[in-house]
Each structure stands twice: as C-alpha cells, then as structure tokens.
Amino acid sequence: MRDSDQIGSGKVSASEAVIEGVSASSHGIGTNLPQPSNPGIGLTLDPVDSVRVNLSAAERRTSALAGRRTVKKDWQAAWLVRAIQCIDLTTLNGDDTAGRVRRLCAKARQPLRPDLQKALGLSGRSITTGAVCVYHRFVATAVEALDGSGIPVAAVSTGFPTGLSPLSTRLKEIEASVADGAREIDIVITREHVLTGNWQALYDEVKTCKQACGPAHMKTILATGDLQTLRNVARASWVAMMAGSDFIKTSTGKEGINATLPVTLTMIRAIRDYREMTGHVVGYKPAGGISTAKDALAYLALIKEELGNDWLQPNLFRFGASSLLADIERQLEHHVTGRYAAFSHHAMA
Ligand SMILES: O=C[C@H](O)COP(=O)(O)O
C-alpha cells in the first residue's frame, strides 16, 4: 500500500478521508449511514457442501499483511480514526457495574481527546465509536448514558458466551434487550450444530433469533475458535447469512482462539460470494484479542483488498474490542506530538 492509499475513493486530504461518505451531523458518525438489512434466503446446501478452504493458502495470504501494507503519517492517522469509528466499545466482564458502563459510554461519545482531535484537523466533527457493547443487564444504563449521541447499544443476549441456555430463554433475552433500547443484538450460535453438520438446526436457530430481534440489527457470533476447521467457519458463515444475519462476527472474546486474519479471510470471502449469489450485503465483525493499532490496520487493509471501500464504514464493519481504543489513541498522540504517552494517560473505563 502506498502512503497515499485512501480509505475512501477520490482525491481527498487525510482528514477528509476519515469523513468521506459520512455525514458529520451532531449524531454519531457511525449512525448516519443506512444499515443494510439482510432478509436472508431459504436454506440451500449447495454452497455449504461445495465450499473448500485451503488453510496454508489462507495463512500465506494473510501472514505478510501487517508487514507489507504500511500506511504512513497522515494516511495512517486517517485509517486509525476510521478504526475508532468502527469499534464496538465493549465491556463483557463478570465484574461489570453501571458505573463502568457509564464511563465506557462517555468514552464512546468522545473517544479522542479534544486536543488530539483538533491537531488532526477534525475539530467540530462528531467522531464517536460505532457502538457500545454490553450484557443485557446494562442495556438500559448504556441507552440512557448515550442519549442524544446517536450511538447504538449492542447487547449480547443469547446466553452469551456459550449460547447453551434453552432457545426460549435466549429469545426472551433478545426481546428484553430490544425493549430496553438495544438497536443491535449479538447472538451466539450452538456450536454443536456446526460440529455435527446439522445445518437445518443452525439455520432455524439463527432465523428464529432474527425474528425475535425485530427492528434491531443482528450480528451472529460463530465462535470460530470452537469450530475446528476453516471449512466449518465458511459453512457456518453461509448458513448464518442465509438465515438473515446482518453481520457475521468471529468470536465472543472468551474462546481459546478469537479473531484471526485467516478466519477473517474465510468469512469475508463468504460475504463476498453470498452477495454475488443473492445481492444481499452482510457486515463483518472480528472480535476478541484485537488490541493494537497495528492489528487494526492489518484488518482494515484485508477488508479493503477483499471487499472494497464500501465495507470500511461502521455500517458494514466493526471491531469488537475492549482495549484497542487505548492503543490507537496512543499511536495518534505519537503522530501528533512525536512522543508516546503511558497507557494510563488515556482515560478508559
Ligand atoms: O466482542 C468483543 C469481545 O468480547 C472483546 O474482546 P477483547 O476484550 O479481547 O477485546
């Protein structure tokens, strides 16, 4: 990638690249784009049976990415600001409290320190994270804390992280989160359906969850670290999309292996092929263990190469991450001042 490679199309400055195609109204920057809704299709097993993934080719394709594709200076800053706009700022811990969630929401509203935002030429722009992601218990707290910001609340509401509670309980949890104001629901699938090749059961489960989501957008977590092979990842991606997922997401952050670039390549190629077959657009969310600006740049580069600029927007791409923002802010401070600050200088929840 050349220094001048851009997030958007057309010849624009680095700051403009950040906001290109995105209205900078007083609402959250990530909320002004229409969020595509995937109506799904009937279950058809042709793509599920025929898909093949070559593990070593996927590893080769992605291994050199971080080193080979370097964007520098202003362009790197623009990409990092775009990464911030695509973060689902997340807290999913057993010791979460309303206070922690409120602090997280304050950070989502103002993810960049005002002095850094000004130095980047983005004063007056509404730069926010893509969403805040919490357990059901904290949906109402987050909705209240984000009032007027336009930032959506995403809830993990289906027996997260294992998804092993009864389906009826999971559906009630989804409905309760939507009633409390969640505009996005991150569901988890029953891994057993993938591991036993029970595609009809997986399709029915995801489709039933989609109906329970009503107007909320649904992200389907495949828990790829539990699925044993990239072929299973590809097959589960297809079934989840056919059942109406608006996004497919890699991981809960709680599996032994979470988001990786080979898994990402597998899932985004399924997204590309699904669009070719159906015309429906599905978003992508890698989650779990993405904690450095360098990681974020590698993911953005892969998305740009495989899916194009349309997917480099918060309506079609999110990072599920709890600590990524701190490193990005640190790198942007270095870009502006030439110095690195300690992590503790960047307020996080
Ligand atoms: O969905 C988001 C993940 O749970 C966040 O994982 P992380 O804490 O490793 O960033």
The ligand as an SDF file (V2000), in Angstrom:
LIG
                    3D

 10  9  0  0  0  0  0  0  0  0999 V2000
  -16.9650   -8.7910   21.3430 O   0  0  0  0  0  0  0  0  0  0  0  0
  -15.9960   -8.3250   21.8800 C   0  0  0  0  0  0  0  0  0  0  0  0
  -15.0190   -9.0610   22.6770 C   0  0  0  0  0  0  0  0  0  0  0  0
  -15.5930   -9.6700   23.7810 O   0  0  0  0  0  0  0  0  0  0  0  0
  -13.9190   -8.1530   23.1300 C   0  0  0  0  0  0  0  0  0  0  0  0
  -12.7800   -8.9110   23.3260 O   0  0  0  0  0  0  0  0  0  0  0  0
  -11.4230   -8.2610   23.8940 P   0  0  0  0  0  0  0  0  0  0  0  0
  -11.7120   -7.9300   25.3480 O   0  0  0  0  0  0  0  0  0  0  0  0
  -10.3990   -9.3160   23.7200 O   0  0  0  0  0  0  0  0  0  0  0  0
  -11.1250   -7.0090   23.1310 O   0  0  0  0  0  0  0  0  0  0  0  0
  1  2  2  0
  2  3  1  0
  3  4  1  0
  3  5  1  0
  5  6  1  0
  6  7  1  0
  7  8  2  0
  7  9  1  0
  7 10  1  0
M  END
$$$$
